[in-house]
């Protein structure tokens, strides 16, 4: 084969390889940026945010019915600033954590009052849940990504659709149920 033709063929092979690699990379990046890779099973976070247990308290809640738990709602600095300002929309970067426990009557309160009156947190329930605001990445779920961690690992259950269906009830509050407890 002529050296000039060999050089042209090699350049074509390199150009095609680079193009295929670039297109594959762009497709992978676009799928990842949408937050919907792996059929919605890729967790929003793969690790719990460091120090989340030290985040400021947004609110405390007592859930009845099927949930029947005590909850602490915590927020990162971006979330706290928005809550304190009375936001009804939250900026990108907002992270809200939900911790939940079952609860039991405090034995001493039964003695003191003759009936169960004071209740204390018991075992953790339903893992630790996070909402992460990124309006572009999670556009299909109102701008929020949802993830639950069970025993420190992201849940394998697809959270976005399940969480979003309930949170849609509070669309006018940017899909956030909690109210800031001053």
N, C-alpha and C positions, 0 to 999 in steps of 0.2 A: 504494500500500500504506500502511496505517495506520502512523504512526511507532512506536506501541507494539508492533505485530506485527513491524515491521522490527527493532526492538531485541531482541525475543525470538528471532527467527530468527538474528540475528548472534550472540547469546549461545550458541545451540545449536551453531552452526558452530564457534565458539571452543572450547566444551566438548568437542565431538567431536574436533577437531584435537588438543587437549591430551591427551585420553584415548588417542588413537591413538599420539601421540608417546611418552607415558609407557609404554604397553604395549610398543611397539617397543624403547624403551630398556631396559626390564626384561628382555625376552627376550634382547637383545644382551648385557646384563650377566651374566645367568645362564649363557649359553653360554660367555662368556669366563671366568667364575669356575670353570667345570667343568674348564677346561684341555682341552676337546675341541672347540674350534671348528674350522671348516673341515675337517671329516672327519678330525681328528687330525693335520692337516698344519701347523697353526699352531705354530711353534716355542715351546718352553718359555721360552727366552730369545731375544731378537733381537740382543743384543750379548753378547760375552764379558764376564764380570765384570772390572772394572778392577783391575789389580794382581794378578790370579790367579797369575801366575808367581812372585810374592813370597810366596805363602801358604806356611805351614809344611808340611813333608813328613810325610805319614801313613805311607807305606810305599813300597818299591821292589819291583817284581815282574819276573820273567822268564817270559814266556808261551811255551809251545812249541806244537807242532801247527800248525794253520792260521794262528794269530795270529803266532807266532814273533817276538816283539818284547820290548823292554825298556820298562818303565813306571815312571813316577813318579806317585804318588797324592798329591794335595795337598788341603788343606781350609781353608775359611774359619775364622774364630775360633770360631764355634759348633760346627763339625765337630771342630776340634782339642780343644776342651774336652770334648766328648762322648767322643771316642776316648781321651783321657787318663784319663777317669773309668771307662773300661771299659764304656761303654754298649752295650746290645744293642738299644736303640731310640734314635732320634735325634730331637731337637726340630725343630720347624718352623724354617726359616731355614738349616738345615744345607746347605752346598753342598760337594760333593766333585768334584774335577777329576781327569781321567785324561789324562796325556800319554803318548804311545808313540812309540818309534823303532825302526827296524830296527837291527841291530848288525853290526859287522865286527871281525875280529881286529885287534888292535893289532900293527902290523908289528914294532915293537921287542920285543914279547913273544915273537914267533916266533923272533927272533934270540937272545934271552936264554935261552929254554927249549927251543928246538929244535922247538917245535910251537905252534900257536895256543893260548894260555892266557888272555890278557886280551882282553876285548872292549869296544868303545866304541860309544856311540850314533852312529847314522848319520842317515839322513833321517827326518823325522817320518812316522808311519803313522796312518792312520785318523782324522785330524783330532784335535781336542781335544774330549773328552767331559765333560759335567757331569751330575751328579745333584742335583736340588734338592728338598728336603723341604718339602712343604706337604700335610699329611694330608687336608685338606678338598678342596683344588683338584685333587689327583691321587689321589683315593680309589680310582679304578678300577685304578691301578697301584701299589697298596701304599703310597700316600702320597708317591711319588717321581715327579718329572718328569724326563725324560731328553732331552738334546739333544747333538748333535755339530756342531762347527764345522769346516768345510773352508775353508781359505784365509781365515779370519776371518769367514765367513758361515755362518749356520745351515744345516744340511743340509736338503735338500728331501725326504729320505727320512723316512718316519714312524718315529721312534725308539721311542716309548713301548712299543708291543707287542713289538718285537724285543728291546729291552733287558730289559723286564719278564719275558719268558719265561725268559731265562737267570737273572736275579736271583731268580726265584721259588725257585730251588734253596736259597737262603740266607734264606728267609722268617723263620726263627727268629732271624736276626741283623738283622732289619729290612731285608732285601734288600741288604745290603752285604757284598761279598766281602772287602774289605781288613781287615787286622788292623794295629793300631797298632804301629809299630816304635819302641820307646823309645830 
